[in-house]
Amino acid sequence: MNTEQIKALNDAHVINTYGARKMAIVRGEGARLWDADGREYLDFFAGIAVCNLGHCHPKVTEAICRQAATLVHVSNLYYIEPQVRLADLLSRHSFAERWFFCNGGAEANEAAIKIARRFWAEQGTPRPGVVTALHSFHGRTLATITATGQPKYQKGFEPLLPGVTYVPYDDLAALEAALTPEVGLVLLEPIQGEGGVRVPAPGYLRGVRELCGKTGALLAFDEVQTGLGRTGTLFAYEHDGVTPDIMTLAKGLGNGVPIGAMGCTERVSAGFAPGSHAATFGGNPLSSAAAVATMEVLTEPGFVEAAAAKGERLFGALRALAAKHPKIVEVRGRGLMAGIECAEAVTPAISALLDAGIICGPAGPNVIRFLPPLIVSEGDIDHAVSTLDRVLGELGW
Ligand SMILES: *Cc1c(COP(=O)(O)O)cnc(C)c1O
C-alpha cells in the first residue's frame, strides 16, 4: 500500500487517538527508515527511545526468528526459559534482585504501585500514599495517569486513583514536606522525558534517597525512557550513585518487541505472593528472547560507553547551536537523550526537520527531542545537527 491508501484505511477504522500523521514507515535498518512511498529518513527518535540498538539489529532479529520457530507463547503456569535468562541478566546488571514482567511502561509502573501498596499492607501498616512529580509521565492506565503529574493526561478520566500527591521536580524541600507517614512510595523519573527532558540538579536523586530513608518510604525510579543505555549508562540512576528500591523498564527492553519489567530488591519483592499479580503475556518466550538479545548487545564491553561518547559529541554540537540561535532557550539531557527548549512552539521546526529527512519528536510544546538509536554514527549526528542549524535559520529562530 502507498501512504495515501494506508491513511484512508486508518481514517476509516482506527480510533483517532494519534491524530493525523505525515507518513507511514514500512522498513528500517540501523538508524535509517523508509516510508511507504520509498523515501529515506535518518531516525533521531528511535520509536520514542524503543529501538536503542537501531532498527532490525541482526542479533535481535535472529533471536526473534529462532524463538518464533521454537515457541512463541506459553503461559506463566509454566517456567519460561527466556524469561528466567532475562531476569538473571537484568539482575546481574542492576541493583534489582527480582523481576516481574509485563507488556509496557504503564503496566510496569502499575506493578510498582501495586507492589508498594501490598508491601505495606502485608506488614500490617498500610501506607497507600504515592508521591510523584509535576511534569512527570508514567503511562496511560488510570493509576499511571494519576501518577503522571500533568493535568492534560487526566482531564475527563476522573475520578482518579486516591492517595496520589505531587511535588515540584528537583525540589527536595517540597518532597520532605510531602513525605507524611502514609506515603509508602515515591515514584520519579531520573530525568523527566515526556515532561520536557528535565535533568535534576546534581545531588537531587541522592537527596531523594536520603529523605525516603528517613520515613521508610519506598523509592521507585521510572527508567522506562532513561534506561537501557539511553543516558550513557545502562541505567540513569548509575550517574548519581544511588539505587532505588524499585525500577521500571519497558521502551528499549525488547528493541521494539513489546515488553515491560518491574525490578526490585529482595525485601520489596515480598510484597507480591502467588496470585497477587499477573500478566498473561508477561515475559513470554518471544518478547523475553528479544529482550535477552537486546541486553546481551547493550552489555557488550564498551557499547554503552560508545553511546556516551556519541552523546558528548551531540551535546557539544547542540550547545554550539544554542549560542548562535536566539530562539534556543536551553539544551538539556544526557547521553543520547536531548531536549532543545525553544522560545516558540516547536511543531514547525519538527515538521521542517521531517521535510529535510530527519525524524525527531517533541517533549511538551516547546522542546525538540532527539533520541537517536545508540548505534547512530558520528556522521549522522553531525548531519542531524547541521540540518537543525539550517532549519532554525530558515525559520528565523
Ligand atoms: C513511555 C513512558 C511510559 C509509558 O510506557 P508505555 O509502554 O507507553 O505504557 C512510562 N514512563 C515513562 C518515563 C515513559 O517515557
The ligand as an ORCA input file, in Angstrom:
! r2SCAN-3c Opt
* xyz 0 1
  C       6.735      5.943     27.646
  C       6.807      6.039     29.129
  C       5.909      5.337     29.952
  C       4.750      4.555     29.388
  O       5.138      3.462     28.661
  P       4.057      2.668     27.759
  O       4.833      1.499     27.250
  O       3.599      3.617     26.703
  O       2.948      2.269     28.664
  C       6.084      5.402     31.312
  N       7.083      6.119     31.857
  C       7.965      6.802     31.107
  C       9.056      7.567     31.760
  C       7.855      6.799     29.722
  O       8.709      7.514     28.973
*
